[in-house]
Amino acid sequence: MWFDFTNSRIIPAVNRTSDTEIRGNIIFAENNQTQQLAMKNNQTLKTFFRKCIWILLFIFVSSIQAKNIYVAKNGNDSNSGTQSSPYKTIAKASAVAEAGDVIIIGEGTYEEIVRPARSGRAGQPITYIAKNGEKVIISAMQALSGWQKDNGAIYKIKVDWDLGQENFVLNGNTAMDLARWPNNTDGTPFTLNSRRNDGGSGANVVNGAFLTSSQIPNINWTGGSVFFYGDKPGSGWIAWKAFITSSTSGRVNFSLDKNPSWIRTFHAPKDKGDFYLEGVKGALDYQNEWWFNSQTKELFVQMPGGGAPSNGSVQMRRRKVTVDLSSRSYIHIKNLAVFGGSIDMPRNSNNNLIYGVSSFYGNHILGVQKGFSANKQSVLMEGNNNIVERCEIAFGAANGIKVGGDKNKILNSRIHDFNYLGSYDAPINARGGKNTLFKNNTIFRGGRDGIQFFNNNSEFSYNDIYRANLINDDCALLYTVGGPHNGKIHHNWFHDNEGRGKLRKAAGIYLDNDAEAFSVHHNVVWNVEWTGVQINWNGKDIDIFNNTLVKTKGGAMGAWHKEGTAFSNVKVWNNIADVKTEDDPSTQEDEGTFERDADKQNNVITQSGYTNYNGNKFTLKSNSPAVNAGRRISGITDGFVGSAPDAGAYEFGGENWVPGINWNPVLGPTGNGCYGLPGEDCNDTTIPDEIAFVNAATSIQPETSYDFKVNYSASANREIVVEFWSSTGWLGQQMVTVNAGTGTANVTVDLASAPTPGAGYIYKAHIRPVGTTWQEAIDRDQVDNVTVANQTFADKVSFSNAPTTIVQATSYSFDINYEASTDREIIVEFWSSAGWIAQQNVTVSAGKGIKTITISLPTAPQPGSGYIYKTHIRPLNTSWQDAIDRDQIDNVTVTAAFRQLVINGSYQIESTQSNQRLLSRANEQHSAIMSNPYPYNDQVWVFDHKGDNVYTIRNLGTNRFLEVPYARCGNGENVATWTDANENHKKWKVVQNGGNAFSLKPMHCTSTALDRAAGAVDANVHIWGFNSENNNQKWKIISLGNREKPDEVKSEILSVYPNPSSNSITIHGVEENDILTIYDLMGKIIKRTKLTTNNETLIISDMASGLYILSVFGKDKVQFVKD
């Protein structure tokens, strides 16, 4: 039996039809009230609780044993799919998998597409995962056998497929070249191995374009293609390809129909450049080249040494895709490799996770295209709430990851070697999306840019990015243009960037023409060929704060002030450069130290103030001129150490942050070594058990707890112990358990009391087998000579990330950073442009921290701008005139509070002029008509809010949705119902229209409204031009007992990953200021916290192993397992 908390009943086990029916049935009421049970024989309370425990234990066992489905190379699709009787194909497992199931795949290469038959659910994804310790490859390639000699050193084989421009061939671990001239003698695509042309057609020639060179071999190039990179001054930012229509001695002819036209006009053959020719059999004359006859479907190759290919050694791409998640949601792909084909999550693919995946050569294309991008990628992310985490995405002609959609994340991944075409593709191409998070990635080797950063309201943080511009010039490690984008670029390393050509335009951060609304702070840029930060034309609303810009050959900053353009609100504050740079008059751009037309404040030039300038360690020395040289910037310099913020990306005495991945690429994303795929630079050596502190501070303040980061590699599940010692003995320690593999452990050591100021303190760490003692330690690390400083505090105060746009409310909470030399009073005030509105006073003790202070207002402020937050710190029992330090946030905007007009639930839709109701049923071919009231479900409508008072409206009797058929938009168009609500003509905007009356507007045609056809009795309902005075468009929406309160309306579906987990979980579907609660199975609250960000990460290493319920008020609850 089990207990159904939703319906307060005990259900016998015989009623249970499948495991799927009981997953997720544990739901605790938010108010923790006692659940009412129907109990037999008047049992005592003690017996009741004993039975509850047994029931919950049963639920625990059932919940954690989600159905496992096994696949193995020696399996059979007629088997049962158990561990002892596995399926042979992933396709068979996909066909039977339901939400919550886990498909465990045995070692081997699977030449098929991972295509789930259905979606999972929130908290119950369908998971595809390699069997623990085994290596699984999903391959789009086909090994070829049965070669025949063609002529000389050329061999051929017939196949039955052709992927056109996306054909791709491998010889062992070597990517073969399409037959070409000149030959690719170094085997590296980025070096081009090209020649210079001596003439060609001009900028305006489309049809009849040509290129000439006396070096071109005299063979028939018709049907092949030409690659051209034009590099006249002021160009060089794109390369192009074109199909050759004919050729003569020293000349090839083609069409150059390109859009936008600047592809051709700024890169015309007449202006000279680098070129090569490819794609005809006559050019097949060098080892590791191939050519494909699309007419006969024959592949021709030439091997090193001129011999025949051995059977199976040459592979040809047969499929374009390895993982297809189109129209699928809540799918997890974990700890396996994909080879030769893409992972696709298009616009209808949401809430998916790609974790621990190695993707190699996920895309390839010849690259003859009309536009500036090939629009091919190894990973496509255009749905919403998808995550790529701890992956390696490597090698492809076009994009590594193309990301659009909403709230997608790319985390802790290694992405490299993309865009051999020199087009507007990149290792990461972020276009057409919003709210994207790029964090802790390592990105390198791109033909043009490292990342194209165009997604709105997105964040690029803690990434290590280097070596782009390997084909093109006038580009950067991070490139963007236009706006407003509201992009945040912070805590990144941009370094070692140099163009291949002669134009010397490889920048660090490039905010190109008319870039608008960017916050660029706490980045380090070094060893770039051009400028550290480049801004062109009408740069607007750009903050360049606290960056370190050194070893930049073109200057720390630069700009192109094209005639007629000007900067607007560009601030350059608190930055460091190493040299003063003068403008080079030979270029159209203005190079300089800190851009000439910006608002420049508190910037520093120093070459000696770094920990190790020659070794590229740009943290600050204690005597650096950058220390305390900055100005306070709310939300940027919060928590600074000393009398003022430091200039540059690092605060002396603050966190010496290191960006990029936290795993060892030598061991691959899973920590189990490589798969033997082309281009891997990992190895299969046994994982060592090693441990090392990460940037442990050697000068600290007296505290009662300290946080440490420890890098580790573990050959099996291990315990990590971090200890804190004085010179005379042990003071405290903390132990955490980590899984086999590599990573960084966050360990907090709590002490009984703060250590006494002085020297000689020690940090110790060791790694050991689980369940052993310090005597069994396998590896150790130690940091000696730690000093606990005499703690002194200034009196200072500042807002921490205070929002400048808020919604109407009667109270607001603010996080205040403070330091207090003794007991002090902190005051936070809320002002309008006309004067003071309210304030709150709190007292703090000596020390420093963050204080959350809530101000209650007498009434909600009116929507508008010009509001102000003020805070100050002062001695006790004094007034504002005695303030020691102040902070202020200006230009705050208050927006109107959103009110959901109709709460999700069941309603009758009734005329305001009579008692007739809206009805739909099969008798009238599902048209919507007016009818006298009857107690039938075909007069009941279920409203489901989709945002901004837009709803789907489902008829309870027919389960069909109210719609305007065929999305017609004209007076008198019929209204009916349909089986889904996917398009706008099946969604309705509800607007208040006087008193308790409402109007309903179809979302595809909001100039109209639901109308009762002149008010006739039993009328067919239609749409008509909206008029707020038209009584036939006014409706009563009468509740039949809603299941949700207004503050409980679901906004996003809650999910947790990884699940199970031992150290931490990330919660998806939450919002800032949500209250999160974790219960155990008895309903006891284990943790409760207020969230500070969306998609919060929560430490659970301090919790006992078991099953828990995570709840956010007003959202779905979800179960997770703590290992």
N, C-alpha and C positions, 0 to 999 in steps of 0.2 A: 504494500500500500504506500501511498504518499499523500502529503497534505497540500491541497490547492489553496494557497493563501488568498488568491484573487477572489474566489467564491466561498471561502471559509467552509471547506468540506474535506473530509477524508475520502480518498478514492481507492477502492480495492485494486490490487495489482492485476486482477483478471480483466479490468476495464482498459488496461493500457494496451494501445495498439502499436506503438513504435517508440523508440528512444526519442525521436524528434518531438513527440508530443509533450515530453516532460522537461525538455531543456528549457531553462529560463523561467520556470514557474515559481522561483523563490522571489517573492516581492514583499518587502516589509513596508508597512505604513510609515509615512514621513514623520508622523507625530509620535511614533513608538507606542501607540496605545495597545493594550492587551488584545490579542486576537481571540475571537469568540469561537469556541469549538462545540460541536454537538457531541456530547459524551454519554456513553452508555452506563447504566447502573449507578448513576450518581457517584462517579469515581472521586477520590480525594485529589486535592491539588498536587500532592506529591506524586501520585500515580500519573496524573496528567503530564507533569513536566518530564517524568521518566519516559513516557511514550513519545513526547515531543522530541526528546533527544534521539531516540531510535529512529524516528521518522526523518529527522534532519540528517542523521548519519547515512540513512538510505539515499536521501537526495544527494548528499555529498558524493557518495560512490557513483551514483548514476550520472551526475553532472560531469565529473572529471573523466569518466570513461566514454567520451564522445566516440562514435563509431570510427574505428581506424580501418582504412581500406588499403590493401597492400598490392603493389605492382612490382614485378621482377622480370628480368629478361628471360628466365626459364619458366615463367608462369604460363597460364592458359586462360583465355577470356571466358572459357566455360567453367572455370573454377569459381569458388565462392568469394574470393577477394580477401580471405583471412591471411594471417601471417604464414600459416602452414600451407595455404592453398591460394597463392596470389594470382591476380590477373596478369596478363602479358603486356597489355597496352594501357597507356594513360587514358586513352579515349574511352575504354570500357569503364575504368574507375570513375571518370567524369560523368558518364551516363547514369551511374547509380548514386553518386554522392549527393547528399542533402546538406542543408545548412547545419553547420557545426561539425561536419565530418572532416577527417584528416586523411589525405591520400599520401601514403608513405611509399616512396619510390626507391627501389633497389638500384645498386650500382650498374652503370652501363650507359650506352648512348642510345637515345630514343629518337628515331627519325619520324617524328609526328608533331602535330601542333597541339599545345595545351589549350583546350577549348572547353571551359566548364559548360555543362548542359543547362545550368541554372545559377542564380545568384545565391550567396549566403545571406545572413541577416546580421544586424547590429549585435555584437557580442557573440555571434555564432557564424564566423566566416567559414567558407570552404577553403581548406589549406592544402597546398601541394608542397611537400617537403621531402628532401632526400633522407633516406634512412641514416640514422646517426652513424657518423664516421665513414659513410660511403659517398662516392662521387658520381653524380648524375649529370649527364649532358643532354639537353634537348637540341637537336641539330636540324637545321634546314638544308644541310648539305647532303649530297648523294655520292658515295664512293663508286668509282667507275672501274669496270673490268672488261677485258675483251678488246684490247687495242689492236689496230691494224696499221701497217706501215703505209704512209701516203707517198712521200717523196723525200729522199735524203734523210735528214734528221727529224722530219716531221711525221707524227703519228696521229691517227684519227679514231674516233669512236662515234657511233650514232646513239642519240638519246631521243626521248619522246616528249620533251618539253623545251620551252624557250621563254625566258623572262625578259627578253628584249634588253633595254638599257641596264636592267638590274641583274644580268648574268654576272657570275663571279666564279673564279676557278682557283683552287689551291693545289699545290704540289707538296704533300706532307705538311710542314708548318710554314711554308712560304706562299705568300699571296702572289699569284702570277699576274703578269702585266698583259693587257690587251696588246696584241702585236703593234709595235710602234717604231717610229724613228724620231730622234735618236733613241737608241736603246737605253733602258734604265739600268745602267751598269752598276750603280751602288745599291740598287734594290730599295731605295728610300723614296716614297712618293713626294715628300715635301721639297726635295732638292730639284725636282723637275727634270734635270738632265736635258735641258732645252737648247735651242739655238736662237740667235738674233735674226729677225727678218731684215730684208733690205728695202722693202717697199710694200705697197698695198693700197687698198681703197681708202677714201677719206671718210670723214665723220658722218656725212649725210647719205652715204650709199647703203641702201638696204638690200635690194635685189641687185645681183651682179657684183657683190663684194668679193674681194680677192686678197691674197697675200703672196708675196714673192720672196724667193731666196734662191740663190745660185747653188746652194748646198742640197736642196731637196732631191732625194733619189728619183730617178726617172722611171717610176712605176705608176700604175693606174691607181690613183687615190680615190676614185669615185666610190661613194658609199662609206668611206671612212669619216673621220672627224678631225678638226683642228682645235687645239688648245692655244689660247692667246692671252698673254698678260701684258697690257700696255702700261708703260711707266714714264710717259712724258711728265714734265713738271706739272703739279696740280692734279695728277691722276694716280692710278696705281691701286685704287681701293677695291677693284674687282677683276677677276679673270673670267673669260667666257669660252664656250665651245660652240662649234657649229658643224653640221653635216656637210661634207664636201660633195658638191654636185657634179664637178668635173675637174680635170687637171691636165696641165700641159707641162712641158719641161720647165722646172723652176717656178711653177705657179699652181696654186689650188684655188678653186672658185667655190663660193658658198653664198647663202643668204644670211643677212644679219638683221632679222626682224626681232628686235629686243624691246622689252617694256619693263622698266622705264628706258627711255631712249638714251639716257646718259651712259648706259652700259656700252653702247656703241660710240656715242659722240665723244666721250672722254677717253676712249680706249680703242681708237681706230687703227687698223693695220698700218696706215700711212705714217702714223706717228712713231712707229717702231716699238718693239718689245720682244718678249721671250715667247717662243712657240714650240710645239711639237705636233706631230701627226700620228694618228693611230687608227686601227680598225679595219685594215685590209690584209688579205692573206699574203700579198707580196711583201709585207713588212715582217712576217713571221720568220725571223732569222737569228734569234738569240734565245739563250736558255731561259726557262721559266716564262715564256710567252705563250699566249693562246689566241685563237681566232675561232669564231663560231659562224657557220653557214646557216643562216636562218631559213633558207629555202629547203635544205636537205636535213636540217637539224643534226649536223655533224660538228663535233668539237675537234679542233686541230691544236696540237701542242708540240713544243720542243723542250726536251728535258736537258738538264746539265749532262754533258758528255755525249749527247746526241743519241742515246739509246732509247729503247721502248720503255714507257712507264710500266712499273710493276702493277699488278692488279690491286686495286684498292688504294693506291698511293695518291692518285689524283681525285679530288672531289669537286663537284660542280653544284652550285646553288640550285636547289629544286623548288624551294618554297621561300616566300618573302618574309614569312611570319613564323615565330616560334611560340609566342604566347598571345592568344587573341582573347581580350577581355571586353570586346565591344558588347554593349548592352548587358554587361555583367557588373555586379557590385558585391562588396564584401568578399573578395577573393584574396587570399594570401599566397604568394609564391616565395618559397624560402629555401635558402642553402643549396642551390643547384646552379648549373651553368647553362646558358643558351648560346648557340653558335650558329652564325650565318643568317639569322633572321631576327626580326624586330619583336619587341614587346609592345603591344598596342592597347592603350587605354584611351579611346576616342571620347567624344563629348558625352556619350551616354554611358560612360563607365565611371563609377563613383565608389569612394570608400574602399579602395583596394590598397594592398601593401605588397611591394616588391622588396624583399629583405635578404641580404647575404647572397645576392645573385652575381655571378660573373657573366658578362655579356661581351662577346668578342665578334667583331665583324658583323654586327647586327644590321648594317645597311651597306649597300654598295650600289652605285649608279654611274653610268657613263658621264652624265651631266650636261647633255645638250638640252637646253631649256630656254624658254623665252624670257623668263623673269630673272630676278637676282638670287633666288634660292631654289635648291633642288627639292626642298620640301620632303626629304626622306630622313629617317632617323632610326637609331637603334632602340630608343624608348620614346613612345608617344604618350604624353600626359595632357589630354584635353578635357577630361571630365573634371569632377570636383572631389576634393578631400582625398586625393590619392597620395601615396607616399612611396618614394624610392629611398631606401636607407641601407647603409653599409654595403654598398654594391661597387663592383668595378665594371665600368662601361667603357669599352676600348675599341678603337679602330673602325673607321668607316669613312666613305667618301664625302658624306654630308654631315648631318647633325648627330651628336651623341644623344642628347635628350632635347626634344622639343616640348615645351611646357606652356600650355594656355590654361583655360579653366579657372576655377576659383578654389582657393585654399589648398593648393597642392604643395607638397614639400619634397625637397631633395636634400637629404641629410647624410653626412658622414660617408660620402661616397668618393671614389677615385675615378675621374672621368678624363680621358685623354686620347689623343691621336685621331682627330676628326677634321674634316673639310680639306681633303686633298684637291678639291676643285678650285679653291680660292674664291668661292662665292660668298654670299651672305648667310652661310651656315656656320656652325660653331660646336664645340663640345657641349655647350648649353645654349639653346636658342629659346629665349623667353619672349614670346609674342602672343598677343591676343588674350592674355589672362590677367588675373588680379589676385592680390593677397597671397602671393607665392613666397615661400620661405626657402632660401638657399643657405644652409648652415653647415659648417665643419666639413666642407668638401675640399678635395685636392684636385685641381684642374690644370692640365698642361698639354702642350703641343696641339695647337690649332692652326689651320692654314691662314685664317684671318684673325678673328677675335677669340679670346678665351670664353667670354660669355657675351651674348647680345641681350641686354637687360632692358626690356621694354614693358614688362608686365606692371600694371598700376598697383600702387599701395603695397609694394613688395619689399622684401628685406633680403639683402645679401651680406651675410655676417660670418665671421670666423672662418673664412675660406683662404686657402693657400693656392695662388694662381700664378702661373709662370709659363714662359716660352710659347707665346702665340706669334702671330704675324709671320709665320714661316713661309708664306707665299706672297702675301699682300703687304702694302704700306698704307699709311694714313688710317690706321686702326689701332686697336689697343687690347690689353688684357680684359678690360671691361669697357664695353661700348654701348652707347645709347644716343638717342637723338629725339628732339621734340619734347612734347609733354602737354599739360602737366602730368607727371608720372607719380609724384609723391613717393619716390623711392628712397630707401634707407640703405646706405652702403657703409658698413662700419666693422671695425676690428678684423681687417683682412690684411694679408700680405700680397702685394703685387710686385713681382720682381723678375729680373733676367729676361728682358724682352727686347729683341732686336730683329728688324726686318731683314728679309733675304736680299732685297734689292738695294738701289742706290739712293732712295728718297729720304731715308733716315726719319721715318715717321712711325715709330712704334712707341706708343704712349702707355702709361700705366692705367689711368682712369680717363676716359674720353667722353665728355658730355658735349656731343656735337650739335650741329645747327639748331638754335632756338631751344636748347634743353631747358626744362622748367620743372621746378619743385623736386629738388634732390637734397637729401641730408647726407653729407660725406664726412664721416668723423672716425677718428682712431684707426686710421689705416697707415700702413708702412709701405712706401713705394721706393724701390731701389734698383739700380742697374737696368735702367730703361734707356733706349736709344733716343727718345724724344723727351717730352715733358712728363712730369709726374701726374699732373692733372691738367687736362686740356679742355677749354670751354670756347665754343665758337658762336658768333653772331649774337642773337638777343638772349643771352643767358639770363634767366629770371628765377628769383626765389630759390637760390642755391646757397646752402650753408657748407663751407669748407672749414671744419673745426677739428683741431687737435690731431692733425696728420703729421707724419714724419716723411719728408720728401727729399731723399738724398741720392747721390750718385746718378742724377738724372742729366744726361748729356745735353738735353735741350732746355734745361732749367726746371726749377721746381714746379712752376705753373706757366701756362701759355694760353693764348687766345687768338682767334682770327676775328678782328673787329672789321668785318666787311662794311664798306661804305653804306651808311644809312641804318646801321644796327647799333645797339647800345645795351650794356648790362643794366639790369634792374634788380635791386635787392640781392646782390651777390656779396656774401660776407665771408671774409677770410680771416679767421681768428684762431689764435693759439696753435699755430703750425710751426714746424721746424724745417729749415733747409740747411744744407751744409756749406753752400757757397752762394755768393751773390752773382746773379746771372744778368748779363747785358743782352739786349735784343740783337738778333742777327738781321741786319737790314736786307739781306739777300732773299729772305723768305717773306711770304705774304702774311704769316702769323707774327704775333708779338710774343717773344719768349721773355721770361723774367723770373725773378725770385718769387714774389707773390704778386699776382696779376694786377696790372696797373689801374684798371678801372673798377676794382672791387673795393668794398669797405674793409680795410686792413687794420687789425688790432691785435696786439700782444703776440706777434710772430717773432721768431728767434732764428738767427743764423749761427750755427756752431758746427764744427767738425771734430771737436775734442770732448764733447759732453756725453759720449755714449760709452756703454760698457766695453764694446770692442768694435770700433768703426770698421777696421779692416776685415774682421771676421763676420761682419753684417749682423752684429748683436746690438740693436738700437734701443735697448733699455737705457735708462739714464744713470749716470754716476751722481753721487751725492753733491758734488760741486759743479754740476752742469749748469750753465747759464739758463737752461730751460726750466729748472726747478723753481717753483713758485712764480714763474713769469707769465702765467696765463691769467685770463679773466674768468669769472664765474659765468657759466652758461647752463641754465636750468635744463635738466634732463641729459646733459652731456658731461658735465664735470662733477656731478653729484658724488659725494663720498671722497672728495680729494683729501690728500694728506698734506699737512703743513699750513702755512698762512694763506696760500692761494693755490689754485690749480696749476699744474705744470703745463708747459707747452708740449706739443707732440703727442704721439700715440700712446706712450707709456707714462704712468704716474710713478715717480720714485716712491717706493714704499707701498705701492699698490700691487695689483695683480699683473704679473708678467705673463700675460696670455699668449698662447701659442695656437695658431689656427690649423685647419686641415683635419684629416681623418685621425682617429685615435686607435687605429688598428695597423698591424704590421703588414704591408703589401707583400712582403716575401712569403707570408703564410696565406695570403688570399683573404677574401671577406669572411670565410667560414673558419679560418685558422687551421684548416686541414691541408694546406698546401695547394698546388696547382692541379689543373685538369689535363695538362698536356696539350692545351690549345695554342694556336699560333699567336705569338706576341706576349704570352705570359712571361713575367719576370719573377714569379714566385718559385719556390722549390718544394720538394717533398720530404725534406729532412724532418726528423722527429721534432715536435715542438718542445723547446726547452722549458723548464720551470724557472722563470726569472722574474725579478721585481726591481723597480727603481722609483725613487721619489721623482715627482715632476715639479721643477721650479719651487722647491720648498724654501720659504723665506727664512733667512738666518737672523733677521732682526724683527722681533714681534712685540706687541703690546701685551700686558698682563690680562688674560682672559680666562674664563672657566671652560672654554671649549675651543678647539682648533680644527680646521678643515684641511685635509691633505688629499692630494691626487697622487695615485700610484699607478704607473704603467706596469703591466704584467703580461706574461705569457704562461699558459698552464697546459700541461699535457693531459690533464684530467681535471675533474672538479677539485678545487683546492680552497684552503682557507688562507686569507691574507690578514696579518696582524700588524697594526701600527701602534707603536709605543712612544710615550713621552717620558723622558728621564731628566732629572737634574744631575749635577756632577756627583751627587752622593747616592742616588738611587732612583728607582722606578716611581712614577707619579700617576700614570694612567695608561689605558690602552683600549683599543676597539678591534674587533674581529669581524670580517665579512667573508662570505663564501662567493666564489666566482666559478663560472662554468669553464670547461675546457676551451682553449682558444686564446685570443689576445684581446687586450682592451685597457681601459683606464678605470680604476676603482676610486670612488669618492668615499673617503673614510673620515668620520668626525670622532675625535678623541675628547671625551669629557673628563675634566679634572675635578677633584673635590673642592679645590679653591684655586684662585689665580696664583700663578707662580710669582715668587719674589723677584723684583728686578735684579738683574745681574747676568753674568756670563756663565758659560760651561754647560748649558742645556743641550740635550741630544734628542734627535728623532731616530727611532729604529723601526725597521719593517722587515718582515720575513714572510715567505710563502711555504706552506706545509700541507701534507695530506689531511683530508677532512677527518676530524675526530682525534687529532694527535696534539702534541704539546710543542713548545718552543724548541725542545731538544731534537725534534724530528725535522727542523727547518731544512728546506732544500736549497734556498737561496736567501740572501739577506742584503739589505742596503741600510746605510746609516748616514745621517747628517750631523756633524759635530760642530762645536763652537757656536751654538745658537745663543743669541743675546736677548734677554727680556728687558726692554727699555723701561726707564722711568716714565710712567704714563703721565703726560700732560695734555690738557685739552684746551683748545681755544673756545671762545663762545661764538658759534656761528650756526646759521640755519639756512636751509634752502628747500624748495619744493622738489620732490622726486617724481618725474614723469607726470606732472599735472596736466590733464587734458585741456586743450584750448577750445574744444567744442563739447558741450554737455547738453543733456536733455533736461527739460523742466522737471524739477523735483523740489521737495521741501527740506532736503538735507543732502549734503555732499561730504564725502570723506577724502582726506588728503594725506598722503605719505610725506612726512617732513624729515629730511636728513638734519641731524643736529649734532653739535658738540657742546658740552657744558663743563666749564671749569669747576663749578660748584652747583648746588641746587639752583635751578633757574625756572623761569616761566616762559612758555612758548605760546604765542597768540597767533591764530589764523583768522583772517578777516575776509569777508565776501562783500565786494563793492559793485555798485552799478556805475555808469558814467556820471550819474548825478550825485552819488554819495554812498556812505556806509549803509549796509543792509543788516549784517549780523557778524558775530565772531564767536570763537571758542577759545578758552584759556586752559592750558594744562601745565602741570609742574613735572619737571624731569630732574633726575638726580645727576650728579657729576658723571661724566662719561660721554659716549657717543652711540648713536644708533639711528633707527628710523622709528618715528612715532606716528601712528595713524590717528588723525584728529578729525572728528566729525562736527560740522557746523549745521545747526538747525536754523532754518529760515522761517520767518513768520508766515510767509506765503511763497508759492513757487514763483520764481522770477519770470517776467514776460519774455517771450522769444525776442531775440535781437542780439546786437553786438555791443562791444565796449565795456563788458564786465571785467572785473579785476579781482585776482586773488592777492592777498598780502599776508606776509608772516614776519614776525620778529621775535627775537629772544631778549629777555631783560631780567634784571635782578628781581627777586620776589618782592611783592608788595610795592611795586613801582608802577609807573604809567608808560604809555607809548613813547613819551618824550625821552625816557631813559633807555630806549632800545640800544643794544650793543651791536646787533647785526640784523639785516633785513634781506628779504627777497620778495620779488613781485612778479606776477604773470599778467601781462596786459593782453588786450584784444581777445578776450574770451567771448565766445558766441554761445548763446542759449538757443536751442532748437525746441520746437513744440513737441510735447510728449505724445508718443504714439498711443492710440487707443484702438484696440481690436473691437470692432463694432458688433460682431457676431462670434460668440465663443463656440469652439468646435462642439458639435453635437447634432441632435435631431430636432427638426422644426417642421411646422406647417407654414406655407407661404400663402397668405390670404390677402384678398383685396381690402383696401381701406374704405371702399365704397359699398361693400356688401359682405356677406359671410362666405362667398364662394372662394374655393381654394385651388391652388395649382395642382394638377394631376398629370401623370403620364403612365401609360400601360400599353400592352400589345394590341388591345382592341382598336385603338386609334393609330396604329403603326408607330407607336411611341412618340407621337406629337404631344406637345405640352398644351393642355387645355384647362379651362376653368370648369369647376364642378361644385355642386352642393357638398357640404361636409359629410363625410362618412368615416368610420373608424378603421380605415384600411391603410396598409403600408404604401400604396401607390400615391397617397397624399402626404407622405412623410419624406422629408428631404434632409440629407445629412451634409452639413457644412464642414469643410476642412480647410483651414486657413493656410495659405501659401505665402503670406507676407503682404504688407501694405494693404490690408483689407481686400485682398484678392483670394477667391475661394474656388474650390471645386464643389459642385452641388450634386450629390448622388441621390437618386430615387431609391428609397429603402425597399420598395416592392420589387423593382426590376433590376436593381443593382447597376443601373445605367446612369450616365452623367448628363446633366443639362448642357445643351450645346446649340449653336447656330449651324445647321448642316452646311457643309462645304465651305465654311468660313465666309459666307456671303455677307455683304455689308450694305444693305439698302433698306429703305422703308418698306415694311410689310414682309420681310423675310421670315419664314417659319422658324419656330423654336421647337426642338425635339430633344431626345436623349440618345447617347451613344455608349458603347461598351468600355471606352477608356477616356481619360482626360489629359492626354499628352500635349495637345496644342492649345493656343490661346483662345480659339473659338469655343473651347470647352471650359474656360475659366471666366469668372465673373467678379467684377469690382463692385463691392457694396458701398454705397454712399448714403449718408443720412439726408433725408429730404423732408425735414419738418417734424417736430415732436417725436413720436414713436414710429414714423414712417421711413421706409428705405427705398432706394432705387437700385436696380441691378444692371450693370453695364457689361456687355461682352468684351473681353480684353483685346480681341482682334479689331474691335470697332467701337471705341469708347465714346464716340460722338452719339451713339444710340443707347437705348435702354429697353429692358423687358417691358412690354406694353400689352394691355388687355384689349386690343383691337376695338377701339371706340367704346369700351366698357360694356360690350354686349354680354348677355347671360350665356354661359356655356361656350364662350368664345375660344377659338384657337388663339393661343398667345403668339405674338410675333415681336420683332424689334422695330423701333421707330426712333427718329431723331429725338435726342434727349431734351426735355423741357421741364425744369423744376416745378412749373406750375401745372403740368399735365397730371391730373389725378389718376389717370389710367397707368401711370408709371410709378405710382406710390403703392408700397406693399407693407403689410404687417408680417413680421417674421416671428412666429409664435413658438416659444421653447416648449419641448416635450420632456424636459429633464436632462440637462447636459451633464456629461460625465467629467468635464474639466472646468476648473475655475480659471478666471482670467490669468492669474499669475502662474498657472500650471500648463499653459499652452506650450506644446513641444516646439522648440526652435531647431534643434538638430538631434540626430540620433547619436546616442552615447556609445562609445566603444573604447576598448582598452587593448594596448599591445605593448610589449609582447605578452602573451598569455598562454601558458604559465610564465612567471618571472620570479627571480630570486632577489634582485637588487632594486629595480625601479620599474614603474609603469608610466606610459604616456597615455593621457586621457584625451580622446578626440571627441569633439561635439560639445565642448564646454566653452564658456565665455568668461571674460574678466569679471570678477566680483561674484561669480557663482559660489555657492556654499556647497562643498563636497563632503560627503560623509561615507565612511567605511564601517560596515557592520560585520560581526562574525555571525555564525549560524544561529546563535541564540538571541540575536537582536542587540547585542552589546555594541556600543559605539567604540570603535578602535581608534579612529582618527576623524577629525573634523577640521577643515581648513577653508579659508577664503582664497579663491584663486586670483592670481595677479596677472595671468596672461591667458590667451586662448591656447588649447592643446597643452595643458600643463603636464610636466613630468613630476612624479611623486616618488619619493624614496620609500620603499617598503622593506628594506633589509632588516629593520628592527622588529618586524612582525613575525609571529610564529607561522610555521607552515600550515596550510589549510585552505579552505574555500571561503571566500569573502564576497560580500555584496557591496558594490559601489553605487552610491545614489547622489544625484544632483537634483535639488528640488525643482520640479516642473519638467524633468526629462526622464527618459527611459532609464531604468536601473540595469546594471550589468554585473555578471558574476566574473570573478577571476580567481586564479589559483596562485597562491604564494608557495613557491618551491621551498 
